[in-house]
Amino acid sequence: MIDLRRLRILRAVAHHGTVTAAAEALHFTPSAASQQIRQLAKELDVTLLEPQGRGVRLTAAARSLLEHADAIQARWERAEIEMRGLGTEPAGPLRVAGFPVALSRLLTPMAVTLLSEYPRLDVQVRESEPGESLDLLFRGDIDLTIMESSPATPSLSDTRFEQSPLLDDPLDLLVAHDHPLAARDAVPLLETSRETWVLPPPGTTCHAHAMTACGAVGFTPQGRHQALAWGSVASLVAGGLGIALVPRLADLSPELPVRRVRLEGVPAPSRKLLVFTRAGSRAHPAIAAAVRELERLAPRVVA
């Protein structure tokens, strides 16, 4: 018989990338985690990890085993819902997380609505960046997270998670209130090709969005200033130091002398937000209610 706790450690190694990181996440010592994996390999009479530089890599046997381990985990999520006889009314703890804009514009109003409709539900909201949110979801510390689609986002074929599209968040042009484009209702992005830009730092998803959007219409934006927080971006724009692309969901201070201008073109530049849960868990009444409420809110917040 396979000890399922050892499968959990192997899954953690695959998720976190190293035995040390997996051990830390599971509150093991690295030597104890390594010992558990060696014992699992002995039980199955296969090699699961091989040295690679200073770390390890999963063997083909390990990857095959992980497919079964992920399926077992998803089945366990569904079995737990059945065995607890949770019924249909959302109740108990519901732990959700997301990056700041998702928290303020989606998760917070979702929590307010659910708490008013279901008195036995305990919604717990947590702010976290996408990488951390995924780790929290994998470990079972949260039940749902909103993430932005990016090259680092798990693919649809990742059997550990279930994901669904939530909304397309359009990118608007942000200009100072006295900029010539501020009087326009909408502008073609190509018209901004000679402007000075405020750009997010290279390597960030936001920077990639700006470069992709401008590249799609034939130019590379010339950025003299960099800022990551949307409030900082807006402050630089308000000072007349450049223009920027900002998601429509981004919260900006109404006191700043800036104006959002919609971009012409089909399709308009946007970023995609996704809802992630652990595979097998969406039948849980509280999680199902959260997904439904987010889907109800989504078209309203980007109108």
C-alpha positions in Angstrom: 0.0 0.0 0.0 1.2 3.5 -0.9 1.3 6.0 1.9 -0.7 9.0 0.5 1.3 11.4 2.7 4.4 10.5 0.6 2.4 11.4 -2.6 1.6 14.7 -1.0 5.3 15.4 -0.5 6.1 14.4 -4.1 3.4 16.8 -5.3 4.9 19.6 -3.3 8.3 19.0 -4.8 6.8 19.2 -8.3 4.9 22.4 -7.4 7.7 24.2 -5.5 10.6 23.0 -7.6 12.9 21.8 -4.9 12.8 19.4 -1.9 13.8 22.2 0.4 11.0 24.5 -0.7 8.5 21.6 -0.5 9.7 20.6 3.0 9.3 24.2 4.2 5.8 24.5 2.8 4.8 21.3 4.5 6.6 22.0 7.7 9.1 19.1 7.3 12.8 19.2 7.5 14.5 18.7 4.1 16.0 15.4 5.2 12.6 14.1 6.4 11.0 15.0 3.1 13.8 13.4 1.1 13.5 10.2 3.3 9.8 10.0 2.6 10.4 10.3 -1.2 13.1 7.7 -1.1 10.7 5.4 0.8 8.0 6.0 -1.8 10.5 5.2 -4.6 11.5 2.0 -2.8 7.9 0.9 -2.4 7.2 1.4 -6.1 10.7 0.1 -7.2 11.3 3.1 -9.4 13.5 6.2 -9.4 11.5 9.4 -8.7 14.1 12.1 -8.5 17.4 12.6 -10.3 20.2 15.0 -9.5 20.3 18.1 -11.8 22.9 20.7 -11.0 22.5 21.6 -7.4 18.9 20.5 -7.4 16.8 17.6 -8.6 14.4 16.8 -11.4 11.4 14.5 -11.7 11.9 11.3 -13.6 9.4 10.1 -16.2 8.1 7.7 -13.5 7.5 10.5 -11.1 5.6 12.6 -13.7 3.4 9.6 -14.4 2.8 9.0 -10.7 1.9 12.7 -10.3 -0.9 12.3 -12.8 -2.4 9.7 -10.6 -1.7 11.7 -7.4 -3.4 14.7 -8.8 -6.4 12.6 -9.8 -6.5 11.1 -6.3 -6.4 14.6 -4.7 -9.3 15.8 -6.9 -11.3 12.6 -6.0 -10.6 13.3 -2.4 -11.9 16.8 -2.7 -15.2 15.5 -4.2 -15.4 12.6 -1.6 -15.0 15.1 1.3 -17.9 17.1 0.0 -20.1 14.0 -0.3 -19.1 12.5 3.1 -19.7 15.7 5.0 -23.2 15.9 3.5 -22.8 19.6 2.9 -26.1 19.9 1.2 -26.8 23.0 -0.9 -26.6 26.0 1.4 -23.2 27.6 1.7 -21.9 27.4 5.2 -18.6 27.2 7.1 -15.3 28.9 6.1 -14.6 30.1 2.6 -11.1 31.4 2.1 -10.3 33.5 -0.9 -7.3 35.5 -2.1 -6.3 37.8 -4.9 -4.0 40.6 -6.0 -5.0 44.1 -4.8 -7.2 45.2 -7.7 -9.0 41.8 -7.7 -9.5 42.1 -4.0 -11.0 45.6 -4.0 -13.2 45.3 -7.1 -14.3 41.7 -7.0 -13.5 39.7 -3.9 -14.7 42.4 -1.4 -18.1 43.0 -3.0 -18.5 39.2 -3.4 -17.8 38.7 0.3 -20.3 41.4 1.3 -23.0 39.8 -0.8 -22.4 36.2 0.3 -22.2 37.2 4.0 -25.6 39.0 3.7 -27.2 36.1 1.9 -25.8 33.1 3.9 -25.6 33.8 7.6 -23.8 30.5 8.3 -21.0 31.3 5.9 -17.7 32.6 7.1 -15.9 34.4 4.2 -12.2 35.2 4.8 -10.5 37.5 2.3 -6.7 37.7 1.9 -4.5 39.9 -0.3 -1.7 38.0 -2.0 0.2 38.2 -5.3 -0.4 35.5 -7.9 2.6 33.3 -7.1 1.7 33.2 -3.4 -2.0 32.7 -4.2 -1.2 29.6 -6.2 0.9 28.2 -3.4 -1.8 28.9 -0.9 -4.4 27.2 -3.1 -2.2 24.2 -3.7 -1.6 23.7 0.0 -5.2 24.0 0.8 -4.8 27.3 2.8 -7.4 29.0 0.5 -10.3 27.7 -1.6 -10.4 30.2 -4.5 -8.2 32.8 -6.1 -8.4 35.3 -9.0 -5.3 35.4 -11.2 -4.3 37.3 -14.3 -3.5 35.1 -17.3 0.2 35.2 -18.0 2.9 32.8 -19.2 3.4 31.9 -15.5 -0.3 30.9 -15.1 -0.9 27.1 -15.0 -2.3 25.8 -18.3 -5.7 24.3 -18.8 -4.0 20.8 -18.8 -2.7 21.3 -15.3 -4.7 18.7 -13.4 -4.1 20.2 -9.9 -6.4 23.1 -10.6 -9.7 24.0 -12.2 -9.7 27.4 -13.9 -12.4 29.4 -15.7 -12.4 32.8 -17.5 -13.9 35.6 -15.4 -13.6 38.7 -17.4 -11.5 40.7 -20.0 -10.3 43.8 -18.3 -9.8 46.5 -21.0 -6.7 48.6 -21.0 -7.4 52.4 -21.2 -5.1 55.2 -22.1 -4.3 57.4 -19.2 -3.3 61.0 -19.9 -3.0 64.2 -17.9 -6.2 66.3 -17.9 -4.6 69.0 -20.1 -3.1 66.6 -22.6 -4.5 67.1 -26.2 -5.9 63.5 -26.2 -7.9 64.2 -22.9 -10.7 65.8 -24.9 -11.3 62.7 -27.0 -13.8 59.9 -26.2 -11.6 57.3 -27.8 -8.3 57.2 -29.7 -6.5 54.6 -31.9 -3.4 53.3 -30.0 -1.2 54.0 -33.0 -1.8 57.7 -32.6 0.3 57.6 -29.4 3.4 56.2 -31.1 5.4 59.5 -30.7 4.4 60.0 -27.1 6.6 59.6 -24.0 5.4 56.7 -21.9 5.3 55.7 -18.2 5.8 51.9 -18.3 5.8 49.2 -15.6 9.2 47.6 -15.0 10.4 45.1 -17.6 9.7 41.5 -16.7 6.3 42.3 -15.2 3.0 41.1 -16.7 1.9 44.7 -16.9 4.9 45.7 -19.0 4.3 42.7 -21.3 0.7 43.9 -21.8 1.8 47.4 -22.8 4.5 46.1 -25.2 2.2 43.6 -26.8 -0.6 46.1 -27.3 1.6 48.7 -28.9 3.5 46.1 -30.9 0.2 44.8 -32.3 -0.4 48.2 -34.0 3.2 48.7 -35.1 5.3 50.6 -32.6 7.4 50.2 -29.5 6.5 52.6 -26.7 9.3 54.9 -25.5 9.3 54.9 -21.7 11.3 57.4 -19.8 9.8 56.6 -16.4 8.9 53.3 -14.7 6.4 52.5 -11.9 4.6 49.4 -10.8 1.8 50.5 -8.6 -1.1 52.1 -10.6 -1.2 55.0 -8.1 2.4 55.8 -8.9 1.8 55.5 -12.6 -1.1 57.9 -12.4 1.0 60.4 -10.4 3.7 60.5 -13.1 1.0 60.9 -15.8 -0.7 63.6 -13.8 2.6 65.5 -13.6 2.8 65.5 -17.4 5.7 63.1 -17.6 4.1 60.7 -20.0 1.1 58.6 -20.9 0.3 55.1 -19.8 -2.0 52.1 -20.3 -4.0 51.1 -17.2 -6.5 48.4 -16.7 -10.1 49.6 -16.3 -10.3 47.8 -12.9 -7.3 49.8 -11.5 -8.3 52.1 -8.7 -7.0 55.6 -9.2 -7.4 58.6 -6.9 -10.2 60.9 -8.1 -8.1 63.8 -6.9 -5.4 63.3 -9.6 -5.7 65.5 -12.7 -5.8 62.6 -15.1 -8.3 61.2 -17.6 -8.9 57.7 -18.9 -9.5 57.5 -22.7 -10.8 54.4 -24.3 -8.9 52.8 -27.1 -10.4 52.2 -30.5 -9.9 48.9 -32.3 -11.3 45.3 -32.3 -10.4 43.6 -30.2 -9.4 46.3 -27.7 -6.2 45.6 -25.7 -7.1 43.8 -22.4 -5.9 41.5 -19.8 -7.7 38.3 -18.9 -8.7 37.4 -15.3 -9.3 33.8 -14.3 -10.9 32.1 -11.3 -8.8 29.2 -9.9 -9.9 26.5 -7.5 -8.4 23.1 -6.6 -9.6 20.3 -8.9 -12.6 18.6 -7.6 -13.6 21.3 -5.1 -16.1 23.4 -7.1 -19.1 21.3 -6.0 -18.6 22.6 -2.5 -21.7 24.9 -1.9 -19.6 27.8 -0.6 -17.1 27.7 -3.5 -19.9 27.3 -6.0 -21.7 30.3 -4.6 -18.5 32.4 -4.7 -17.9 31.5 -8.4 -21.5 32.4 -9.3 -21.3 35.7 -7.5 -18.0 36.6 -9.2 -19.5 35.8 -12.6 -22.5 38.0 -11.8 -20.2 40.9 -10.7 -17.7 40.6 -13.6 -19.6 42.3 -16.4 -20.6 45.2 -14.1 -17.2 46.2 -12.9 -15.7 46.7 -16.4 -18.8 48.4 -17.9 
